[in-house]
Amino acid sequence: MEDRTSSLVNQQTNISLVEGNEEPASAYTIGPIIANGDPIGAVIIFSKEGSLGDVEQKAVETAAGFLARQMEQ
């Protein structure tokens, strides 16, 4: 997230969506919400079984872009 780009990971791992609570995930995609040049949050899709692809990554990018535009108004 430091480089402010979306990412797609397809490997079994544990992710911490809430501090102190790890969840097993086989894949996830994350996209930063950037408003006025500052990262203010993220949109995440994760799967406990199976993999994610370009469609899910594009959905995350679209949602993050929409939320960023709404926050700038």
Biopython code that builds the backbone (N, CA, C, O; Angstrom):
import numpy as np
from Bio.PDB.StructureBuilder import StructureBuilder

atoms = [
    (1, "MET", "N", (0.817, -1.188, 0.000)),
    (1, "MET", "CA", (0.000, 0.000, 0.000)),
    (1, "MET", "C", (0.866, 1.259, 0.000)),
    (1, "MET", "O", (0.384, 2.340, -0.337)),
    (2, "GLU", "N", (2.126, 1.128, 0.371)),
    (2, "GLU", "CA", (2.984, 2.305, 0.408)),
    (2, "GLU", "C", (3.169, 2.935, -0.967)),
    (2, "GLU", "O", (3.361, 4.146, -1.078)),
    (3, "ASP", "N", (3.111, 2.101, -2.030)),
    (3, "ASP", "CA", (3.262, 2.667, -3.368)),
    (3, "ASP", "C", (1.921, 3.073, -3.977)),
    (3, "ASP", "O", (1.864, 3.492, -5.134)),
    (4, "ARG", "N", (0.840, 2.950, -3.200)),
    (4, "ARG", "CA", (-0.501, 3.421, -3.568)),
    (4, "ARG", "C", (-1.027, 2.790, -4.850)),
    (4, "ARG", "O", (-1.648, 3.464, -5.671)),
    (5, "THR", "N", (-0.779, 1.499, -5.017)),
    (5, "THR", "CA", (-1.314, 0.755, -6.149)),
    (5, "THR", "C", (-2.062, -0.463, -5.630)),
    (5, "THR", "O", (-1.839, -0.914, -4.506)),
    (6, "SER", "N", (-2.946, -0.982, -6.456)),
    (6, "SER", "CA", (-3.679, -2.179, -6.055)),
    (6, "SER", "C", (-2.789, -3.405, -6.218)),
    (6, "SER", "O", (-1.821, -3.393, -6.978)),
    (7, "SER", "N", (-3.137, -4.466, -5.488)),
    (7, "SER", "CA", (-2.365, -5.699, -5.598)),
    (7, "SER", "C", (-3.298, -6.897, -5.535)),
    (7, "SER", "O", (-4.375, -6.839, -4.941)),
    (8, "LEU", "N", (-2.861, -7.987, -6.161)),
    (8, "LEU", "CA", (-3.595, -9.244, -6.198)),
    (8, "LEU", "C", (-2.649, -10.341, -5.746)),
    (8, "LEU", "O", (-1.575, -10.508, -6.324)),
    (9, "VAL", "N", (-3.034, -11.095, -4.714)),
    (9, "VAL", "CA", (-2.201, -12.168, -4.177)),
    (9, "VAL", "C", (-3.010, -13.455, -4.202)),
    (9, "VAL", "O", (-4.103, -13.514, -3.638)),
    (10, "ASN", "N", (-2.479, -14.486, -4.854)),
    (10, "ASN", "CA", (-3.118, -15.795, -4.915)),
    (10, "ASN", "C", (-2.214, -16.835, -4.264)),
    (10, "ASN", "O", (-1.587, -17.640, -4.953)),
    (11, "GLN", "N", (-2.150, -16.817, -2.950)),
    (11, "GLN", "CA", (-1.415, -17.834, -2.193)),
    (11, "GLN", "C", (-2.024, -17.936, -0.809)),
    (11, "GLN", "O", (-2.506, -16.946, -0.259)),
    (12, "GLN", "N", (-2.000, -19.135, -0.247)),
    (12, "GLN", "CA", (-2.577, -19.362, 1.078)),
    (12, "GLN", "C", (-1.781, -18.578, 2.120)),
    (12, "GLN", "O", (-0.559, -18.697, 2.199)),
    (13, "THR", "N", (-2.482, -17.781, 2.912)),
    (13, "THR", "CA", (-1.837, -16.969, 3.940)),
    (13, "THR", "C", (-2.863, -16.586, 4.997)),
    (13, "THR", "O", (-4.060, -16.811, 4.818)),
    (14, "ASN", "N", (-2.403, -16.019, 6.076)),
    (14, "ASN", "CA", (-3.285, -15.445, 7.089)),
    (14, "ASN", "C", (-3.223, -13.933, 6.937)),
    (14, "ASN", "O", (-2.141, -13.353, 6.848)),
    (15, "ILE", "N", (-4.399, -13.294, 6.909)),
    (15, "ILE", "CA", (-4.441, -11.840, 6.797)),
    (15, "ILE", "C", (-5.128, -11.264, 8.022)),
    (15, "ILE", "O", (-6.040, -11.872, 8.582)),
    (16, "SER", "N", (-4.684, -10.094, 8.426)),
    (16, "SER", "CA", (-5.236, -9.417, 9.594)),
    (16, "SER", "C", (-6.034, -8.208, 9.118)),
    (16, "SER", "O", (-5.468, -7.143, 8.872)),
    (17, "LEU", "N", (-7.360, -8.376, 8.987)),
    (17, "LEU", "CA", (-8.215, -7.271, 8.565)),
    (17, "LEU", "C", (-8.553, -6.360, 9.732)),
    (17, "LEU", "O", (-8.746, -5.156, 9.562)),
    (18, "VAL", "N", (-8.623, -6.951, 10.926)),
    (18, "VAL", "CA", (-8.863, -6.213, 12.157)),
    (18, "VAL", "C", (-7.707, -6.548, 13.084)),
    (18, "VAL", "O", (-7.328, -7.712, 13.208)),
    (19, "GLU", "N", (-7.150, -5.553, 13.728)),
    (19, "GLU", "CA", (-5.991, -5.760, 14.586)),
    (19, "GLU", "C", (-6.253, -6.854, 15.613)),
    (19, "GLU", "O", (-7.242, -6.816, 16.344)),
    (20, "GLY", "N", (-5.350, -7.830, 15.654)),
    (20, "GLY", "CA", (-5.448, -8.912, 16.622)),
    (20, "GLY", "C", (-6.322, -10.072, 16.185)),
    (20, "GLY", "O", (-6.517, -11.012, 16.956)),
    (21, "ASN", "N", (-6.859, -10.033, 14.959)),
    (21, "ASN", "CA", (-7.734, -11.092, 14.474)),
    (21, "ASN", "C", (-7.279, -11.515, 13.083)),
    (21, "ASN", "O", (-7.524, -10.806, 12.106)),
    (22, "GLU", "N", (-6.619, -12.668, 12.989)),
    (22, "GLU", "CA", (-6.149, -13.153, 11.699)),
    (22, "GLU", "C", (-7.150, -14.136, 11.108)),
    (22, "GLU", "O", (-7.741, -14.944, 11.824)),
    (23, "GLU", "N", (-7.332, -14.056, 9.798)),
    (23, "GLU", "CA", (-8.232, -14.932, 9.054)),
    (23, "GLU", "C", (-7.428, -15.662, 7.987)),
    (23, "GLU", "O", (-6.569, -15.058, 7.344)),
    (24, "PRO", "N", (-7.692, -16.959, 7.785)),
    (24, "PRO", "CA", (-7.027, -17.656, 6.681)),
    (24, "PRO", "C", (-7.640, -17.227, 5.351)),
    (24, "PRO", "O", (-8.857, -17.077, 5.245)),
    (25, "ALA", "N", (-6.810, -17.034, 4.352)),
    (25, "ALA", "CA", (-7.288, -16.640, 3.027)),
    (25, "ALA", "C", (-6.423, -17.313, 1.971)),
    (25, "ALA", "O", (-5.204, -17.407, 2.116)),
    (26, "SER", "N", (-7.068, -17.777, 0.909)),
    (26, "SER", "CA", (-6.305, -18.378, -0.180)),
    (26, "SER", "C", (-5.943, -17.339, -1.239)),
    (26, "SER", "O", (-5.027, -17.551, -2.035)),
    (27, "ALA", "N", (-6.667, -16.210, -1.247)),
    (27, "ALA", "CA", (-6.372, -15.134, -2.197)),
    (27, "ALA", "C", (-7.003, -13.841, -1.703)),
    (27, "ALA", "O", (-8.012, -13.856, -0.999)),
    (28, "TYR", "N", (-6.393, -12.718, -2.083)),
    (28, "TYR", "CA", (-7.000, -11.421, -1.786)),
    (28, "TYR", "C", (-6.519, -10.380, -2.784)),
    (28, "TYR", "O", (-5.444, -10.498, -3.372)),
    (29, "THR", "N", (-7.341, -9.365, -2.955)),
    (29, "THR", "CA", (-6.962, -8.200, -3.743)),
    (29, "THR", "C", (-7.329, -6.965, -2.933)),
    (29, "THR", "O", (-8.374, -6.922, -2.284)),
    (30, "ILE", "N", (-6.470, -5.976, -2.977)),
    (30, "ILE", "CA", (-6.657, -4.773, -2.172)),
    (30, "ILE", "C", (-6.345, -3.546, -3.025)),
    (30, "ILE", "O", (-5.375, -3.530, -3.783)),
    (31, "GLY", "N", (-7.178, -2.528, -2.887)),
    (31, "GLY", "CA", (-6.980, -1.284, -3.627)),
    (31, "GLY", "C", (-7.118, -0.096, -2.699)),
    (31, "GLY", "O", (-8.093, -0.014, -1.952)),
    (32, "PRO", "N", (-6.175, 0.822, -2.724)),
    (32, "PRO", "CA", (-6.232, 1.978, -1.829)),
    (32, "PRO", "C", (-7.265, 3.010, -2.274)),
    (32, "PRO", "O", (-7.476, 3.218, -3.469)),
    (33, "ILE", "N", (-7.898, 3.645, -1.309)),
    (33, "ILE", "CA", (-8.787, 4.775, -1.567)),
    (33, "ILE", "C", (-7.942, 6.024, -1.348)),
    (33, "ILE", "O", (-7.533, 6.314, -0.224)),
    (34, "ILE", "N", (-7.682, 6.760, -2.424)),
    (34, "ILE", "CA", (-6.814, 7.940, -2.350)),
    (34, "ILE", "C", (-7.639, 9.175, -2.678)),
    (34, "ILE", "O", (-8.109, 9.339, -3.804)),
    (35, "ALA", "N", (-7.811, 10.041, -1.690)),
    (35, "ALA", "CA", (-8.570, 11.279, -1.857)),
    (35, "ALA", "C", (-7.653, 12.464, -1.586)),
    (35, "ALA", "O", (-6.987, 12.521, -0.552)),
    (36, "ASN", "N", (-7.624, 13.401, -2.513)),
    (36, "ASN", "CA", (-6.775, 14.592, -2.390)),
    (36, "ASN", "C", (-5.316, 14.228, -2.160)),
    (36, "ASN", "O", (-4.609, 14.923, -1.430)),
    (37, "GLY", "N", (-4.860, 13.141, -2.779)),
    (37, "GLY", "CA", (-3.472, 12.720, -2.679)),
    (37, "GLY", "C", (-3.115, 11.937, -1.437)),
    (37, "GLY", "O", (-1.971, 11.505, -1.292)),
    (38, "ASP", "N", (-4.067, 11.740, -0.532)),
    (38, "ASP", "CA", (-3.800, 11.022, 0.714)),
    (38, "ASP", "C", (-4.550, 9.692, 0.742)),
    (38, "ASP", "O", (-5.724, 9.642, 0.375)),
    (39, "PRO", "N", (-3.891, 8.616, 1.171)),
    (39, "PRO", "CA", (-4.602, 7.343, 1.328)),
    (39, "PRO", "C", (-5.512, 7.420, 2.558)),
    (39, "PRO", "O", (-5.048, 7.712, 3.660)),
    (40, "ILE", "N", (-6.805, 7.157, 2.364)),
    (40, "ILE", "CA", (-7.756, 7.274, 3.475)),
    (40, "ILE", "C", (-8.412, 5.945, 3.822)),
    (40, "ILE", "O", (-9.202, 5.878, 4.765)),
    (41, "GLY", "N", (-8.106, 4.903, 3.090)),
    (41, "GLY", "CA", (-8.703, 3.595, 3.360)),
    (41, "GLY", "C", (-8.381, 2.637, 2.239)),
    (41, "GLY", "O", (-7.519, 2.901, 1.401)),
    (42, "ALA", "N", (-9.093, 1.507, 2.235)),
    (42, "ALA", "CA", (-8.863, 0.497, 1.208)),
    (42, "ALA", "C", (-10.123, -0.320, 0.984)),
    (42, "ALA", "O", (-10.969, -0.446, 1.870)),
    (43, "VAL", "N", (-10.230, -0.869, -0.213)),
    (43, "VAL", "CA", (-11.277, -1.826, -0.553)),
    (43, "VAL", "C", (-10.588, -3.175, -0.697)),
    (43, "VAL", "O", (-9.566, -3.289, -1.373)),
    (44, "ILE", "N", (-11.154, -4.201, -0.057)),
    (44, "ILE", "CA", (-10.536, -5.522, -0.048)),
    (44, "ILE", "C", (-11.565, -6.573, -0.432)),
    (44, "ILE", "O", (-12.697, -6.548, 0.051)),
    (45, "ILE", "N", (-11.173, -7.490, -1.296)),
    (45, "ILE", "CA", (-11.932, -8.708, -1.557)),
    (45, "ILE", "C", (-10.997, -9.856, -1.218)),
    (45, "ILE", "O", (-9.862, -9.901, -1.692)),
    (46, "PHE", "N", (-11.481, -10.796, -0.389)),
    (46, "PHE", "CA", (-10.649, -11.959, -0.122)),
    (46, "PHE", "C", (-11.477, -13.226, -0.210)),
    (46, "PHE", "O", (-12.696, -13.203, -0.046)),
    (47, "SER", "N", (-10.792, -14.334, -0.471)),
    (47, "SER", "CA", (-11.439, -15.625, -0.630)),
    (47, "SER", "C", (-10.775, -16.630, 0.301)),
    (47, "SER", "O", (-9.549, -16.724, 0.358)),
    (48, "LYS", "N", (-11.595, -17.376, 1.027)),
    (48, "LYS", "CA", (-11.047, -18.422, 1.892)),
    (48, "LYS", "C", (-10.751, -19.688, 1.101)),
    (48, "LYS", "O", (-9.930, -20.507, 1.515)),
    (49, "GLU", "N", (-11.421, -19.850, -0.039)),
    (49, "GLU", "CA", (-11.204, -20.997, -0.920)),
    (49, "GLU", "C", (-11.171, -20.500, -2.355)),
    (49, "GLU", "O", (-11.938, -19.610, -2.721)),
    (50, "GLY", "N", (-10.307, -21.053, -3.152)),
    (50, "GLY", "CA", (-10.245, -20.652, -4.555)),
    (50, "GLY", "C", (-9.301, -19.491, -4.777)),
    (50, "GLY", "O", (-8.561, -19.082, -3.882)),
    (51, "SER", "N", (-9.343, -18.968, -5.994)),
    (51, "SER", "CA", (-8.444, -17.868, -6.339)),
    (51, "SER", "C", (-9.255, -16.697, -6.882)),
    (51, "SER", "O", (-10.438, -16.832, -7.197)),
    (52, "LEU", "N", (-8.608, -15.567, -6.983)),
    (52, "LEU", "CA", (-9.208, -14.357, -7.539)),
    (52, "LEU", "C", (-8.470, -14.010, -8.824)),
    (52, "LEU", "O", (-7.337, -14.442, -9.037)),
    (53, "GLY", "N", (-9.117, -13.231, -9.672)),
    (53, "GLY", "CA", (-8.498, -12.883, -10.945)),
    (53, "GLY", "C", (-8.615, -11.411, -11.268)),
    (53, "GLY", "O", (-8.845, -10.572, -10.398)),
    (54, "ASP", "N", (-8.449, -11.122, -12.552)),
    (54, "ASP", "CA", (-8.468, -9.740, -13.024)),
    (54, "ASP", "C", (-9.818, -9.064, -12.814)),
    (54, "ASP", "O", (-9.876, -7.856, -12.585)),
    (55, "VAL", "N", (-10.911, -9.836, -12.889)),
    (55, "VAL", "CA", (-12.245, -9.251, -12.706)),
    (55, "VAL", "C", (-12.391, -8.698, -11.294)),
    (55, "VAL", "O", (-12.866, -7.577, -11.109)),
    (56, "GLU", "N", (-11.985, -9.477, -10.303)),
    (56, "GLU", "CA", (-12.075, -9.029, -8.911)),
    (56, "GLU", "C", (-11.144, -7.855, -8.649)),
    (56, "GLU", "O", (-11.503, -6.930, -7.921)),
    (57, "GLN", "N", (-9.962, -7.884, -9.231)),
    (57, "GLN", "CA", (-9.035, -6.773, -9.038)),
    (57, "GLN", "C", (-9.595, -5.493, -9.660)),
    (57, "GLN", "O", (-9.473, -4.418, -9.071)),
    (58, "LYS", "N", (-10.203, -5.594, -10.831)),
    (58, "LYS", "CA", (-10.797, -4.422, -11.474)),
    (58, "LYS", "C", (-11.980, -3.903, -10.661)),
    (58, "LYS", "O", (-12.193, -2.692, -10.588)),
    (59, "ALA", "N", (-12.758, -4.808, -10.043)),
    (59, "ALA", "CA", (-13.875, -4.389, -9.189)),
    (59, "ALA", "C", (-13.373, -3.592, -7.990)),
    (59, "ALA", "O", (-13.978, -2.589, -7.613)),
    (60, "VAL", "N", (-12.269, -4.034, -7.389)),
    (60, "VAL", "CA", (-11.675, -3.328, -6.251)),
    (60, "VAL", "C", (-11.185, -1.947, -6.684)),
    (60, "VAL", "O", (-11.420, -0.959, -5.989)),
    (61, "GLU", "N", (-10.512, -1.876, -7.817)),
    (61, "GLU", "CA", (-10.015, -0.587, -8.308)),
    (61, "GLU", "C", (-11.165, 0.373, -8.609)),
    (61, "GLU", "O", (-11.077, 1.564, -8.309)),
    (62, "THR", "N", (-12.243, -0.144, -9.202)),
    (62, "THR", "CA", (-13.402, 0.686, -9.526)),
    (62, "THR", "C", (-14.074, 1.203, -8.262)),
    (62, "THR", "O", (-14.414, 2.383, -8.175)),
    (63, "ALA", "N", (-14.266, 0.327, -7.283)),
    (63, "ALA", "CA", (-14.895, 0.731, -6.019)),
    (63, "ALA", "C", (-14.036, 1.759, -5.285)),
    (63, "ALA", "O", (-14.558, 2.741, -4.758)),
    (64, "ALA", "N", (-12.729, 1.537, -5.250)),
    (64, "ALA", "CA", (-11.833, 2.478, -4.573)),
    (64, "ALA", "C", (-11.854, 3.840, -5.266)),
    (64, "ALA", "O", (-11.862, 4.874, -4.598)),
    (65, "GLY", "N", (-11.862, 3.847, -6.592)),
    (65, "GLY", "CA", (-11.926, 5.105, -7.336)),
    (65, "GLY", "C", (-13.231, 5.845, -7.085)),
    (65, "GLY", "O", (-13.235, 7.065, -6.923)),
    (66, "PHE", "N", (-14.345, 5.107, -7.052)),
    (66, "PHE", "CA", (-15.648, 5.717, -6.779)),
    (66, "PHE", "C", (-15.670, 6.342, -5.389)),
    (66, "PHE", "O", (-16.094, 7.487, -5.229)),
    (67, "LEU", "N", (-15.216, 5.598, -4.384)),
    (67, "LEU", "CA", (-15.209, 6.121, -3.016)),
    (67, "LEU", "C", (-14.285, 7.328, -2.883)),
    (67, "LEU", "O", (-14.602, 8.271, -2.157)),
    (68, "ALA", "N", (-13.156, 7.310, -3.569)),
    (68, "ALA", "CA", (-12.231, 8.450, -3.525)),
    (68, "ALA", "C", (-12.894, 9.699, -4.095)),
    (68, "ALA", "O", (-12.776, 10.781, -3.519)),
    (69, "ARG", "N", (-13.592, 9.559, -5.222)),
    (69, "ARG", "CA", (-14.276, 10.714, -5.820)),
    (69, "ARG", "C", (-15.374, 11.242, -4.902)),
    (69, "ARG", "O", (-15.564, 12.454, -4.805)),
    (70, "GLN", "N", (-16.091, 10.358, -4.233)),
    (70, "GLN", "CA", (-17.143, 10.787, -3.312)),
    (70, "GLN", "C", (-16.559, 11.551, -2.123)),
    (70, "GLN", "O", (-17.154, 12.525, -1.660)),
    (71, "MET", "N", (-15.412, 11.121, -1.634)),
    (71, "MET", "CA", (-14.791, 11.777, -0.480)),
    (71, "MET", "C", (-14.205, 13.136, -0.848)),
    (71, "MET", "O", (-14.065, 13.999, 0.018)),
    (72, "GLU", "N", (-13.863, 13.339, -2.114)),
    (72, "GLU", "CA", (-13.291, 14.613, -2.538)),
    (72, "GLU", "C", (-14.345, 15.693, -2.718)),
    (72, "GLU", "O", (-14.003, 16.873, -2.795)),
    (73, "GLN", "N", (-15.605, 15.324, -2.786)),
    (73, "GLN", "CA", (-16.670, 16.315, -3.011)),
    (73, "GLN", "C", (-17.085, 16.991, -1.740)),
    (73, "GLN", "O", (-17.968, 17.848, -1.757)),
]
sb = StructureBuilder()
sb.init_structure("model")
sb.init_model(0)
sb.init_chain("A")
sb.init_seg("    ")
for serial, (resi, resn, name, xyz) in enumerate(atoms, 1):
    if name == "N":
        sb.init_residue(resn, " ", resi, " ")
    sb.init_atom(name, np.array(xyz, "f"), 0.0, 1.0, " ", f" {name:<3s}", serial, name[0])
structure = sb.get_structure()
